[in-house]
Amino acid sequence: MRRILIANPKGGSGKSTLAAHLACWFAWQEDQVLLGDTDRQQSLAGWLQHRPPSLPRIHGWDVKPGEPARPPRGTQVAILDSPAGLHGKRLKALLGMVDQVIVPLQTGIFDFRATAGFLEELAETKALRRDEIRVAAVGMRVNTRTNNGRELIPFLNRFAVPLVTQLREATLYRDTIARGMTLFDLTEARTRQDRAQWQPLLDWVTAPR
């Protein structure tokens, strides 16, 4: 079973959008997917309620702080969205549930400052040191005309975290999420550019361990 944590302590970094899209892509591969929301706002739980029944099903996952989270038998992919301000014991508890961590990150001094301490804390985790957990970053809402990783890559190199891809800012993300959908629920012809940006991340999460 693949167990993936989407994490960044800064609010508004794109965690829920990233988690929903990953869950949707796996669901289209006929995998049984659990999507867990550890944020008090329960944004993804609400999104799942609006998901059209004609689309591949994504199962909700009720993850409560301090309680064991055991996915049902048959689960092939478990994805956890994390709350803002994640650190300390709560971070360690979530890391104990997963084997991959994806850090969504936007450019800018405020985002870098908020994320730097989190990446340092990750680097001190024993599981990461033993290579039991893989970590990667994704650039979110990137203006591809003006930014090709010039700011993100040097920042992430300080923590030995690879930038696997950068996703452009597009109204399709907002419009599909509002309907309980993602880009992967639309035709390939309509989403070809965005799917190409997602492919490096999909290759990373499905790479043999």
Rosetta constraint file for C-alpha pairs under 8 A:
AtomPair CA 1 CA 75 HARMONIC 6.79 0.50
AtomPair CA 1 CA 76 HARMONIC 4.68 0.50
AtomPair CA 1 CA 77 HARMONIC 5.58 0.50
AtomPair CA 1 CA 78 HARMONIC 7.44 0.50
AtomPair CA 2 CA 76 HARMONIC 6.32 0.50
AtomPair CA 2 CA 77 HARMONIC 4.73 0.50
AtomPair CA 2 CA 78 HARMONIC 6.16 0.50
AtomPair CA 2 CA 98 HARMONIC 7.80 0.50
AtomPair CA 2 CA 99 HARMONIC 7.20 0.50
AtomPair CA 2 CA 100 HARMONIC 7.93 0.50
AtomPair CA 3 CA 77 HARMONIC 6.02 0.50
AtomPair CA 3 CA 78 HARMONIC 4.79 0.50
AtomPair CA 3 CA 79 HARMONIC 5.95 0.50
AtomPair CA 3 CA 80 HARMONIC 7.92 0.50
AtomPair CA 3 CA 97 HARMONIC 7.09 0.50
AtomPair CA 3 CA 98 HARMONIC 4.56 0.50
AtomPair CA 3 CA 99 HARMONIC 5.55 0.50
AtomPair CA 3 CA 100 HARMONIC 6.33 0.50
AtomPair CA 4 CA 77 HARMONIC 7.84 0.50
AtomPair CA 4 CA 78 HARMONIC 6.23 0.50
AtomPair CA 4 CA 79 HARMONIC 4.78 0.50
AtomPair CA 4 CA 80 HARMONIC 6.20 0.50
AtomPair CA 4 CA 98 HARMONIC 5.52 0.50
AtomPair CA 4 CA 99 HARMONIC 6.31 0.50
AtomPair CA 4 CA 100 HARMONIC 4.78 0.50
AtomPair CA 4 CA 101 HARMONIC 5.75 0.50
AtomPair CA 4 CA 102 HARMONIC 7.38 0.50
AtomPair CA 5 CA 79 HARMONIC 5.92 0.50
AtomPair CA 5 CA 80 HARMONIC 4.79 0.50
AtomPair CA 5 CA 81 HARMONIC 6.23 0.50
AtomPair CA 5 CA 82 HARMONIC 7.26 0.50
AtomPair CA 5 CA 94 HARMONIC 7.61 0.50
AtomPair CA 5 CA 95 HARMONIC 7.63 0.50
AtomPair CA 5 CA 98 HARMONIC 6.32 0.50
AtomPair CA 5 CA 100 HARMONIC 6.23 0.50
AtomPair CA 5 CA 101 HARMONIC 4.75 0.50
AtomPair CA 5 CA 102 HARMONIC 6.26 0.50
AtomPair CA 6 CA 15 HARMONIC 5.95 0.50
AtomPair CA 6 CA 18 HARMONIC 7.52 0.50
AtomPair CA 6 CA 19 HARMONIC 6.42 0.50
AtomPair CA 6 CA 79 HARMONIC 7.51 0.50
AtomPair CA 6 CA 80 HARMONIC 6.09 0.50
AtomPair CA 6 CA 81 HARMONIC 5.10 0.50
AtomPair CA 6 CA 82 HARMONIC 6.19 0.50
AtomPair CA 6 CA 101 HARMONIC 5.93 0.50
AtomPair CA 6 CA 102 HARMONIC 4.96 0.50
AtomPair CA 6 CA 103 HARMONIC 6.00 0.50
AtomPair CA 6 CA 104 HARMONIC 7.38 0.50
AtomPair CA 7 CA 15 HARMONIC 6.61 0.50
AtomPair CA 7 CA 81 HARMONIC 6.74 0.50
AtomPair CA 7 CA 82 HARMONIC 5.44 0.50
AtomPair CA 7 CA 83 HARMONIC 7.66 0.50
AtomPair CA 7 CA 86 HARMONIC 7.68 0.50
AtomPair CA 7 CA 101 HARMONIC 6.94 0.50
AtomPair CA 7 CA 102 HARMONIC 6.33 0.50
AtomPair CA 7 CA 103 HARMONIC 5.24 0.50
AtomPair CA 7 CA 104 HARMONIC 7.09 0.50
AtomPair CA 8 CA 13 HARMONIC 7.09 0.50
AtomPair CA 8 CA 15 HARMONIC 7.30 0.50
AtomPair CA 8 CA 82 HARMONIC 7.53 0.50
AtomPair CA 8 CA 83 HARMONIC 7.96 0.50
AtomPair CA 8 CA 84 HARMONIC 6.75 0.50
AtomPair CA 8 CA 85 HARMONIC 7.73 0.50
AtomPair CA 8 CA 86 HARMONIC 7.11 0.50
AtomPair CA 8 CA 103 HARMONIC 5.73 0.50
AtomPair CA 8 CA 104 HARMONIC 6.59 0.50
AtomPair CA 8 CA 105 HARMONIC 7.58 0.50
AtomPair CA 8 CA 115 HARMONIC 6.55 0.50
AtomPair CA 8 CA 118 HARMONIC 7.26 0.50
AtomPair CA 9 CA 83 HARMONIC 7.02 0.50
AtomPair CA 9 CA 84 HARMONIC 4.44 0.50
AtomPair CA 9 CA 85 HARMONIC 4.19 0.50
AtomPair CA 9 CA 86 HARMONIC 4.97 0.50
AtomPair CA 9 CA 87 HARMONIC 7.44 0.50
AtomPair CA 9 CA 114 HARMONIC 6.80 0.50
AtomPair CA 9 CA 115 HARMONIC 6.60 0.50
AtomPair CA 9 CA 118 HARMONIC 6.86 0.50
AtomPair CA 10 CA 84 HARMONIC 5.34 0.50
AtomPair CA 10 CA 85 HARMONIC 6.36 0.50
AtomPair CA 10 CA 111 HARMONIC 6.99 0.50
AtomPair CA 10 CA 114 HARMONIC 5.94 0.50
AtomPair CA 10 CA 115 HARMONIC 6.93 0.50
AtomPair CA 11 CA 83 HARMONIC 7.74 0.50
AtomPair CA 11 CA 84 HARMONIC 5.02 0.50
AtomPair CA 11 CA 85 HARMONIC 7.73 0.50
AtomPair CA 13 CA 104 HARMONIC 6.09 0.50
AtomPair CA 13 CA 105 HARMONIC 5.86 0.50
AtomPair CA 13 CA 106 HARMONIC 6.45 0.50
AtomPair CA 13 CA 140 HARMONIC 7.30 0.50
AtomPair CA 14 CA 18 HARMONIC 6.15 0.50
AtomPair CA 14 CA 104 HARMONIC 6.17 0.50
AtomPair CA 14 CA 105 HARMONIC 7.62 0.50
AtomPair CA 14 CA 140 HARMONIC 6.64 0.50
AtomPair CA 15 CA 19 HARMONIC 6.11 0.50
AtomPair CA 15 CA 81 HARMONIC 6.47 0.50
AtomPair CA 15 CA 82 HARMONIC 7.49 0.50
AtomPair CA 15 CA 103 HARMONIC 7.92 0.50
AtomPair CA 15 CA 104 HARMONIC 6.15 0.50
AtomPair CA 16 CA 20 HARMONIC 6.02 0.50
AtomPair CA 16 CA 43 HARMONIC 7.34 0.50
AtomPair CA 16 CA 44 HARMONIC 6.62 0.50
AtomPair CA 16 CA 81 HARMONIC 6.21 0.50
AtomPair CA 17 CA 21 HARMONIC 6.22 0.50
AtomPair CA 17 CA 173 HARMONIC 7.74 0.50
AtomPair CA 17 CA 177 HARMONIC 7.53 0.50
AtomPair CA 18 CA 22 HARMONIC 6.23 0.50
AtomPair CA 18 CA 104 HARMONIC 7.54 0.50
AtomPair CA 19 CA 23 HARMONIC 6.16 0.50
AtomPair CA 19 CA 35 HARMONIC 7.66 0.50
AtomPair CA 19 CA 79 HARMONIC 6.71 0.50
AtomPair CA 19 CA 80 HARMONIC 7.23 0.50
AtomPair CA 19 CA 81 HARMONIC 6.17 0.50
AtomPair CA 20 CA 24 HARMONIC 6.10 0.50
AtomPair CA 20 CA 35 HARMONIC 7.63 0.50
AtomPair CA 20 CA 44 HARMONIC 7.26 0.50
AtomPair CA 20 CA 182 HARMONIC 7.20 0.50
AtomPair CA 21 CA 25 HARMONIC 6.14 0.50
AtomPair CA 21 CA 182 HARMONIC 5.74 0.50
AtomPair CA 21 CA 183 HARMONIC 7.29 0.50
AtomPair CA 21 CA 184 HARMONIC 7.14 0.50
AtomPair CA 22 CA 26 HARMONIC 6.32 0.50
AtomPair CA 22 CA 79 HARMONIC 8.00 0.50
AtomPair CA 23 CA 27 HARMONIC 6.15 0.50
AtomPair CA 23 CA 33 HARMONIC 6.33 0.50
AtomPair CA 23 CA 34 HARMONIC 7.48 0.50
AtomPair CA 23 CA 35 HARMONIC 6.55 0.50
AtomPair CA 23 CA 58 HARMONIC 6.94 0.50
AtomPair CA 23 CA 77 HARMONIC 7.96 0.50
AtomPair CA 23 CA 79 HARMONIC 6.82 0.50
AtomPair CA 24 CA 28 HARMONIC 6.33 0.50
AtomPair CA 24 CA 56 HARMONIC 7.61 0.50
AtomPair CA 24 CA 58 HARMONIC 7.06 0.50
AtomPair CA 24 CA 182 HARMONIC 6.92 0.50
AtomPair CA 24 CA 184 HARMONIC 6.65 0.50
AtomPair CA 24 CA 185 HARMONIC 7.67 0.50
AtomPair CA 25 CA 29 HARMONIC 6.69 0.50
AtomPair CA 25 CA 184 HARMONIC 6.06 0.50
AtomPair CA 26 CA 30 HARMONIC 6.89 0.50
AtomPair CA 26 CA 31 HARMONIC 5.71 0.50
AtomPair CA 26 CA 32 HARMONIC 7.87 0.50
AtomPair CA 26 CA 33 HARMONIC 6.84 0.50
AtomPair CA 26 CA 77 HARMONIC 7.47 0.50
AtomPair CA 27 CA 31 HARMONIC 5.14 0.50
AtomPair CA 27 CA 32 HARMONIC 6.42 0.50
AtomPair CA 27 CA 33 HARMONIC 6.06 0.50
AtomPair CA 27 CA 56 HARMONIC 5.72 0.50
AtomPair CA 27 CA 57 HARMONIC 6.62 0.50
AtomPair CA 27 CA 58 HARMONIC 6.45 0.50
AtomPair CA 28 CA 56 HARMONIC 6.10 0.50
AtomPair CA 30 CA 56 HARMONIC 7.79 0.50
AtomPair CA 31 CA 75 HARMONIC 7.85 0.50
AtomPair CA 31 CA 76 HARMONIC 5.91 0.50
AtomPair CA 31 CA 77 HARMONIC 6.99 0.50
AtomPair CA 32 CA 58 HARMONIC 7.31 0.50
AtomPair CA 32 CA 59 HARMONIC 7.76 0.50
AtomPair CA 32 CA 74 HARMONIC 6.99 0.50
AtomPair CA 32 CA 75 HARMONIC 5.24 0.50
AtomPair CA 32 CA 76 HARMONIC 5.32 0.50
AtomPair CA 32 CA 77 HARMONIC 6.44 0.50
AtomPair CA 33 CA 57 HARMONIC 7.92 0.50
AtomPair CA 33 CA 58 HARMONIC 5.46 0.50
AtomPair CA 33 CA 59 HARMONIC 5.99 0.50
AtomPair CA 33 CA 75 HARMONIC 6.22 0.50
AtomPair CA 33 CA 76 HARMONIC 6.18 0.50
AtomPair CA 33 CA 77 HARMONIC 4.86 0.50
AtomPair CA 33 CA 78 HARMONIC 5.89 0.50
AtomPair CA 33 CA 79 HARMONIC 7.69 0.50
AtomPair CA 34 CA 58 HARMONIC 6.14 0.50
AtomPair CA 34 CA 59 HARMONIC 4.73 0.50
AtomPair CA 34 CA 60 HARMONIC 5.61 0.50
AtomPair CA 34 CA 61 HARMONIC 5.73 0.50
AtomPair CA 34 CA 71 HARMONIC 7.58 0.50
AtomPair CA 34 CA 75 HARMONIC 7.05 0.50
AtomPair CA 34 CA 77 HARMONIC 6.30 0.50
AtomPair CA 34 CA 78 HARMONIC 4.73 0.50
AtomPair CA 34 CA 79 HARMONIC 6.16 0.50
AtomPair CA 35 CA 44 HARMONIC 7.80 0.50
AtomPair CA 35 CA 58 HARMONIC 6.82 0.50
AtomPair CA 35 CA 59 HARMONIC 6.14 0.50
AtomPair CA 35 CA 60 HARMONIC 5.16 0.50
AtomPair CA 35 CA 61 HARMONIC 5.52 0.50
AtomPair CA 35 CA 78 HARMONIC 6.12 0.50
AtomPair CA 35 CA 79 HARMONIC 4.97 0.50
AtomPair CA 35 CA 80 HARMONIC 6.06 0.50
AtomPair CA 35 CA 81 HARMONIC 7.73 0.50
AtomPair CA 36 CA 44 HARMONIC 7.75 0.50
AtomPair CA 36 CA 45 HARMONIC 7.98 0.50
AtomPair CA 36 CA 60 HARMONIC 6.02 0.50
AtomPair CA 36 CA 61 HARMONIC 4.32 0.50
AtomPair CA 36 CA 62 HARMONIC 6.11 0.50
AtomPair CA 36 CA 63 HARMONIC 6.19 0.50
AtomPair CA 36 CA 78 HARMONIC 7.45 0.50
AtomPair CA 36 CA 79 HARMONIC 5.99 0.50
AtomPair CA 36 CA 80 HARMONIC 4.61 0.50
AtomPair CA 36 CA 81 HARMONIC 6.14 0.50
AtomPair CA 37 CA 42 HARMONIC 5.93 0.50
AtomPair CA 37 CA 43 HARMONIC 7.50 0.50
AtomPair CA 37 CA 44 HARMONIC 6.10 0.50
AtomPair CA 37 CA 45 HARMONIC 6.73 0.50
AtomPair CA 37 CA 61 HARMONIC 7.03 0.50
AtomPair CA 37 CA 62 HARMONIC 7.01 0.50
AtomPair CA 37 CA 63 HARMONIC 6.62 0.50
AtomPair CA 37 CA 80 HARMONIC 5.98 0.50
AtomPair CA 37 CA 81 HARMONIC 5.07 0.50
AtomPair CA 37 CA 82 HARMONIC 6.65 0.50
AtomPair CA 38 CA 42 HARMONIC 7.26 0.50
AtomPair CA 38 CA 62 HARMONIC 8.00 0.50
AtomPair CA 38 CA 63 HARMONIC 5.92 0.50
AtomPair CA 38 CA 64 HARMONIC 6.86 0.50
AtomPair CA 38 CA 65 HARMONIC 7.54 0.50
AtomPair CA 38 CA 80 HARMONIC 7.13 0.50
AtomPair CA 38 CA 81 HARMONIC 6.09 0.50
AtomPair CA 38 CA 82 HARMONIC 5.26 0.50
AtomPair CA 38 CA 83 HARMONIC 6.09 0.50
AtomPair CA 39 CA 43 HARMONIC 7.61 0.50
AtomPair CA 39 CA 81 HARMONIC 7.20 0.50
AtomPair CA 39 CA 82 HARMONIC 5.78 0.50
AtomPair CA 39 CA 83 HARMONIC 4.34 0.50
AtomPair CA 39 CA 84 HARMONIC 7.59 0.50
AtomPair CA 40 CA 83 HARMONIC 7.33 0.50
AtomPair CA 42 CA 46 HARMONIC 6.50 0.50
AtomPair CA 43 CA 47 HARMONIC 6.28 0.50
AtomPair CA 44 CA 48 HARMONIC 6.10 0.50
AtomPair CA 45 CA 49 HARMONIC 6.55 0.50
AtomPair CA 45 CA 60 HARMONIC 6.77 0.50
AtomPair CA 46 CA 50 HARMONIC 6.73 0.50
AtomPair CA 47 CA 51 HARMONIC 6.47 0.50
AtomPair CA 47 CA 177 HARMONIC 7.27 0.50
AtomPair CA 47 CA 178 HARMONIC 7.63 0.50
AtomPair CA 47 CA 179 HARMONIC 7.95 0.50
AtomPair CA 47 CA 180 HARMONIC 5.21 0.50
AtomPair CA 48 CA 58 HARMONIC 7.39 0.50
AtomPair CA 48 CA 60 HARMONIC 7.24 0.50
AtomPair CA 48 CA 180 HARMONIC 6.26 0.50
AtomPair CA 49 CA 180 HARMONIC 7.42 0.50
AtomPair CA 50 CA 179 HARMONIC 6.39 0.50
AtomPair CA 50 CA 180 HARMONIC 4.67 0.50
AtomPair CA 51 CA 55 HARMONIC 7.48 0.50
AtomPair CA 51 CA 179 HARMONIC 6.79 0.50
AtomPair CA 51 CA 180 HARMONIC 3.92 0.50
AtomPair CA 51 CA 181 HARMONIC 6.05 0.50
AtomPair CA 52 CA 180 HARMONIC 6.67 0.50
AtomPair CA 52 CA 181 HARMONIC 7.67 0.50
AtomPair CA 53 CA 57 HARMONIC 7.21 0.50
AtomPair CA 55 CA 185 HARMONIC 7.45 0.50
AtomPair CA 61 CA 71 HARMONIC 7.63 0.50
AtomPair CA 62 CA 69 HARMONIC 7.95 0.50
AtomPair CA 63 CA 67 HARMONIC 7.60 0.50
AtomPair CA 63 CA 69 HARMONIC 5.92 0.50
AtomPair CA 64 CA 68 HARMONIC 7.88 0.50
AtomPair CA 64 CA 69 HARMONIC 7.61 0.50
AtomPair CA 65 CA 90 HARMONIC 7.48 0.50
AtomPair CA 66 CA 93 HARMONIC 7.86 0.50
AtomPair CA 69 CA 97 HARMONIC 7.73 0.50
AtomPair CA 71 CA 75 HARMONIC 6.45 0.50
AtomPair CA 71 CA 78 HARMONIC 7.49 0.50
AtomPair CA 82 CA 86 HARMONIC 7.12 0.50
AtomPair CA 86 CA 90 HARMONIC 6.72 0.50
AtomPair CA 86 CA 91 HARMONIC 5.82 0.50
AtomPair CA 87 CA 91 HARMONIC 4.79 0.50
AtomPair CA 87 CA 92 HARMONIC 7.66 0.50
AtomPair CA 87 CA 118 HARMONIC 7.02 0.50
AtomPair CA 87 CA 121 HARMONIC 7.77 0.50
AtomPair CA 88 CA 92 HARMONIC 6.37 0.50
AtomPair CA 89 CA 93 HARMONIC 6.07 0.50
AtomPair CA 90 CA 94 HARMONIC 6.32 0.50
AtomPair CA 91 CA 95 HARMONIC 6.11 0.50
AtomPair CA 92 CA 96 HARMONIC 6.23 0.50
AtomPair CA 92 CA 125 HARMONIC 7.94 0.50
AtomPair CA 93 CA 97 HARMONIC 7.00 0.50
AtomPair CA 94 CA 98 HARMONIC 6.90 0.50
AtomPair CA 95 CA 99 HARMONIC 7.52 0.50
AtomPair CA 98 CA 133 HARMONIC 7.32 0.50
AtomPair CA 99 CA 132 HARMONIC 6.43 0.50
AtomPair CA 99 CA 133 HARMONIC 4.49 0.50
AtomPair CA 99 CA 134 HARMONIC 6.40 0.50
AtomPair CA 100 CA 133 HARMONIC 5.28 0.50
AtomPair CA 100 CA 134 HARMONIC 4.78 0.50
AtomPair CA 100 CA 135 HARMONIC 5.95 0.50
AtomPair CA 100 CA 205 HARMONIC 7.64 0.50
AtomPair CA 101 CA 133 HARMONIC 7.16 0.50
AtomPair CA 101 CA 134 HARMONIC 6.17 0.50
AtomPair CA 101 CA 135 HARMONIC 4.74 0.50
AtomPair CA 101 CA 136 HARMONIC 6.52 0.50
AtomPair CA 102 CA 135 HARMONIC 5.89 0.50
AtomPair CA 102 CA 136 HARMONIC 5.12 0.50
AtomPair CA 102 CA 137 HARMONIC 5.52 0.50
AtomPair CA 102 CA 138 HARMONIC 7.13 0.50
AtomPair CA 103 CA 135 HARMONIC 7.59 0.50
AtomPair CA 103 CA 136 HARMONIC 6.24 0.50
AtomPair CA 103 CA 137 HARMONIC 4.52 0.50
AtomPair CA 103 CA 138 HARMONIC 6.17 0.50
AtomPair CA 104 CA 137 HARMONIC 5.73 0.50
AtomPair CA 104 CA 138 HARMONIC 4.82 0.50
AtomPair CA 104 CA 139 HARMONIC 6.05 0.50
AtomPair CA 104 CA 140 HARMONIC 6.17 0.50
AtomPair CA 105 CA 111 HARMONIC 7.07 0.50
AtomPair CA 105 CA 115 HARMONIC 7.96 0.50
AtomPair CA 105 CA 137 HARMONIC 6.85 0.50
AtomPair CA 105 CA 138 HARMONIC 6.05 0.50
AtomPair CA 105 CA 139 HARMONIC 5.12 0.50
AtomPair CA 105 CA 140 HARMONIC 5.71 0.50
AtomPair CA 106 CA 111 HARMONIC 6.25 0.50
AtomPair CA 106 CA 139 HARMONIC 5.71 0.50
AtomPair CA 106 CA 140 HARMONIC 5.24 0.50
AtomPair CA 106 CA 141 HARMONIC 6.78 0.50
AtomPair CA 106 CA 142 HARMONIC 7.28 0.50
AtomPair CA 107 CA 111 HARMONIC 6.42 0.50
AtomPair CA 107 CA 112 HARMONIC 7.09 0.50
AtomPair CA 107 CA 139 HARMONIC 7.67 0.50
AtomPair CA 107 CA 142 HARMONIC 7.91 0.50
AtomPair CA 107 CA 151 HARMONIC 6.64 0.50
AtomPair CA 107 CA 152 HARMONIC 6.39 0.50
AtomPair CA 108 CA 112 HARMONIC 6.22 0.50
AtomPair CA 109 CA 113 HARMONIC 6.07 0.50
AtomPair CA 110 CA 114 HARMONIC 6.16 0.50
AtomPair CA 111 CA 115 HARMONIC 6.08 0.50
AtomPair CA 112 CA 116 HARMONIC 5.86 0.50
AtomPair CA 112 CA 155 HARMONIC 7.58 0.50
AtomPair CA 113 CA 117 HARMONIC 7.35 0.50
AtomPair CA 114 CA 118 HARMONIC 7.38 0.50
AtomPair CA 115 CA 119 HARMONIC 6.23 0.50
AtomPair CA 116 CA 120 HARMONIC 6.26 0.50
AtomPair CA 117 CA 121 HARMONIC 6.15 0.50
AtomPair CA 118 CA 122 HARMONIC 6.19 0.50
AtomPair CA 119 CA 123 HARMONIC 6.15 0.50
AtomPair CA 119 CA 159 HARMONIC 6.63 0.50
AtomPair CA 120 CA 124 HARMONIC 6.58 0.50
AtomPair CA 120 CA 159 HARMONIC 7.01 0.50
AtomPair CA 121 CA 125 HARMONIC 6.82 0.50
AtomPair CA 122 CA 128 HARMONIC 7.32 0.50
AtomPair CA 123 CA 128 HARMONIC 6.57 0.50
AtomPair CA 123 CA 129 HARMONIC 7.19 0.50
AtomPair CA 123 CA 159 HARMONIC 7.32 0.50
AtomPair CA 124 CA 128 HARMONIC 7.54 0.50
AtomPair CA 124 CA 129 HARMONIC 7.32 0.50
AtomPair CA 125 CA 129 HARMONIC 6.46 0.50
AtomPair CA 126 CA 130 HARMONIC 6.23 0.50
AtomPair CA 127 CA 131 HARMONIC 6.22 0.50
AtomPair CA 127 CA 132 HARMONIC 5.10 0.50
AtomPair CA 127 CA 133 HARMONIC 5.91 0.50
AtomPair CA 128 CA 132 HARMONIC 5.75 0.50
AtomPair CA 128 CA 133 HARMONIC 5.05 0.50
AtomPair CA 128 CA 134 HARMONIC 6.87 0.50
AtomPair CA 135 CA 161 HARMONIC 6.46 0.50
AtomPair CA 135 CA 162 HARMONIC 7.69 0.50
AtomPair CA 136 CA 161 HARMONIC 5.57 0.50
AtomPair CA 136 CA 162 HARMONIC 5.20 0.50
AtomPair CA 136 CA 163 HARMONIC 6.13 0.50
AtomPair CA 136 CA 164 HARMONIC 6.52 0.50
AtomPair CA 137 CA 161 HARMONIC 6.67 0.50
AtomPair CA 137 CA 162 HARMONIC 6.08 0.50
AtomPair CA 137 CA 163 HARMONIC 4.79 0.50
AtomPair CA 137 CA 164 HARMONIC 6.20 0.50
AtomPair CA 137 CA 165 HARMONIC 7.66 0.50
AtomPair CA 138 CA 163 HARMONIC 5.75 0.50
AtomPair CA 138 CA 164 HARMONIC 5.99 0.50
AtomPair CA 138 CA 165 HARMONIC 5.37 0.50
AtomPair CA 138 CA 166 HARMONIC 5.64 0.50
AtomPair CA 138 CA 167 HARMONIC 7.43 0.50
AtomPair CA 138 CA 201 HARMONIC 7.91 0.50
AtomPair CA 139 CA 149 HARMONIC 7.91 0.50
AtomPair CA 139 CA 152 HARMONIC 7.43 0.50
AtomPair CA 139 CA 163 HARMONIC 7.25 0.50
AtomPair CA 139 CA 165 HARMONIC 6.31 0.50
AtomPair CA 139 CA 166 HARMONIC 4.20 0.50
AtomPair CA 139 CA 167 HARMONIC 5.97 0.50
AtomPair CA 140 CA 166 HARMONIC 6.05 0.50
AtomPair CA 140 CA 167 HARMONIC 5.17 0.50
AtomPair CA 140 CA 168 HARMONIC 6.65 0.50
AtomPair CA 140 CA 169 HARMONIC 7.31 0.50
AtomPair CA 141 CA 166 HARMONIC 7.86 0.50
AtomPair CA 141 CA 167 HARMONIC 5.84 0.50
AtomPair CA 141 CA 168 HARMONIC 4.82 0.50
AtomPair CA 141 CA 169 HARMONIC 3.96 0.50
AtomPair CA 141 CA 170 HARMONIC 7.55 0.50
AtomPair CA 142 CA 147 HARMONIC 6.68 0.50
AtomPair CA 142 CA 166 HARMONIC 6.44 0.50
AtomPair CA 142 CA 167 HARMONIC 5.87 0.50
AtomPair CA 142 CA 168 HARMONIC 4.52 0.50
AtomPair CA 142 CA 169 HARMONIC 5.68 0.50
AtomPair CA 143 CA 147 HARMONIC 5.76 0.50
AtomPair CA 143 CA 168 HARMONIC 5.86 0.50
AtomPair CA 143 CA 169 HARMONIC 6.49 0.50
AtomPair CA 144 CA 148 HARMONIC 6.12 0.50
AtomPair CA 144 CA 168 HARMONIC 6.32 0.50
AtomPair CA 147 CA 151 HARMONIC 7.78 0.50
AtomPair CA 149 CA 153 HARMONIC 5.48 0.50
AtomPair CA 149 CA 166 HARMONIC 7.78 0.50
AtomPair CA 150 CA 154 HARMONIC 7.14 0.50
AtomPair CA 151 CA 155 HARMONIC 6.59 0.50
AtomPair CA 152 CA 156 HARMONIC 6.12 0.50
AtomPair CA 152 CA 163 HARMONIC 7.63 0.50
AtomPair CA 153 CA 157 HARMONIC 6.00 0.50
AtomPair CA 153 CA 162 HARMONIC 7.79 0.50
AtomPair CA 153 CA 163 HARMONIC 6.53 0.50
AtomPair CA 154 CA 158 HARMONIC 6.81 0.50
AtomPair CA 155 CA 159 HARMONIC 7.71 0.50
AtomPair CA 156 CA 160 HARMONIC 6.30 0.50
AtomPair CA 156 CA 161 HARMONIC 5.36 0.50
AtomPair CA 156 CA 162 HARMONIC 6.72 0.50
AtomPair CA 156 CA 163 HARMONIC 7.20 0.50
AtomPair CA 157 CA 161 HARMONIC 6.09 0.50
AtomPair CA 157 CA 162 HARMONIC 7.22 0.50
AtomPair CA 164 CA 200 HARMONIC 6.11 0.50
AtomPair CA 164 CA 201 HARMONIC 5.90 0.50
AtomPair CA 164 CA 204 HARMONIC 7.56 0.50
AtomPair CA 165 CA 197 HARMONIC 6.48 0.50
AtomPair CA 165 CA 198 HARMONIC 7.03 0.50
AtomPair CA 165 CA 200 HARMONIC 6.08 0.50
AtomPair CA 165 CA 201 HARMONIC 6.28 0.50
AtomPair CA 166 CA 197 HARMONIC 6.55 0.50
AtomPair CA 167 CA 194 HARMONIC 7.28 0.50
AtomPair CA 167 CA 197 HARMONIC 5.96 0.50
AtomPair CA 167 CA 198 HARMONIC 7.14 0.50
AtomPair CA 168 CA 194 HARMONIC 7.58 0.50
AtomPair CA 169 CA 173 HARMONIC 7.92 0.50
AtomPair CA 170 CA 174 HARMONIC 7.58 0.50
AtomPair CA 171 CA 175 HARMONIC 6.12 0.50
AtomPair CA 172 CA 176 HARMONIC 5.88 0.50
AtomPair CA 172 CA 183 HARMONIC 7.03 0.50
AtomPair CA 173 CA 177 HARMONIC 6.13 0.50
AtomPair CA 173 CA 182 HARMONIC 6.77 0.50
AtomPair CA 173 CA 183 HARMONIC 6.70 0.50
AtomPair CA 174 CA 178 HARMONIC 6.23 0.50
AtomPair CA 175 CA 179 HARMONIC 6.82 0.50
AtomPair CA 176 CA 180 HARMONIC 6.59 0.50
AtomPair CA 176 CA 181 HARMONIC 4.88 0.50
AtomPair CA 176 CA 182 HARMONIC 5.07 0.50
AtomPair CA 176 CA 183 HARMONIC 6.58 0.50
AtomPair CA 177 CA 181 HARMONIC 5.12 0.50
AtomPair CA 177 CA 182 HARMONIC 5.68 0.50
AtomPair CA 181 CA 185 HARMONIC 6.21 0.50
AtomPair CA 182 CA 186 HARMONIC 7.42 0.50
AtomPair CA 183 CA 191 HARMONIC 6.63 0.50
AtomPair CA 183 CA 194 HARMONIC 7.93 0.50
AtomPair CA 184 CA 188 HARMONIC 7.88 0.50
AtomPair CA 184 CA 191 HARMONIC 7.87 0.50
AtomPair CA 184 CA 195 HARMONIC 7.89 0.50
AtomPair CA 186 CA 190 HARMONIC 6.81 0.50
AtomPair CA 186 CA 191 HARMONIC 6.92 0.50
AtomPair CA 187 CA 191 HARMONIC 6.48 0.50
AtomPair CA 188 CA 192 HARMONIC 5.35 0.50
AtomPair CA 188 CA 195 HARMONIC 7.66 0.50
AtomPair CA 191 CA 195 HARMONIC 6.01 0.50
AtomPair CA 192 CA 196 HARMONIC 6.23 0.50
AtomPair CA 193 CA 197 HARMONIC 6.65 0.50
AtomPair CA 194 CA 198 HARMONIC 6.36 0.50
AtomPair CA 195 CA 199 HARMONIC 6.13 0.50
AtomPair CA 196 CA 200 HARMONIC 7.87 0.50
AtomPair CA 198 CA 202 HARMONIC 6.32 0.50
AtomPair CA 199 CA 203 HARMONIC 6.07 0.50
AtomPair CA 200 CA 204 HARMONIC 6.20 0.50
AtomPair CA 201 CA 205 HARMONIC 6.26 0.50
AtomPair CA 202 CA 206 HARMONIC 6.17 0.50
AtomPair CA 203 CA 207 HARMONIC 5.91 0.50
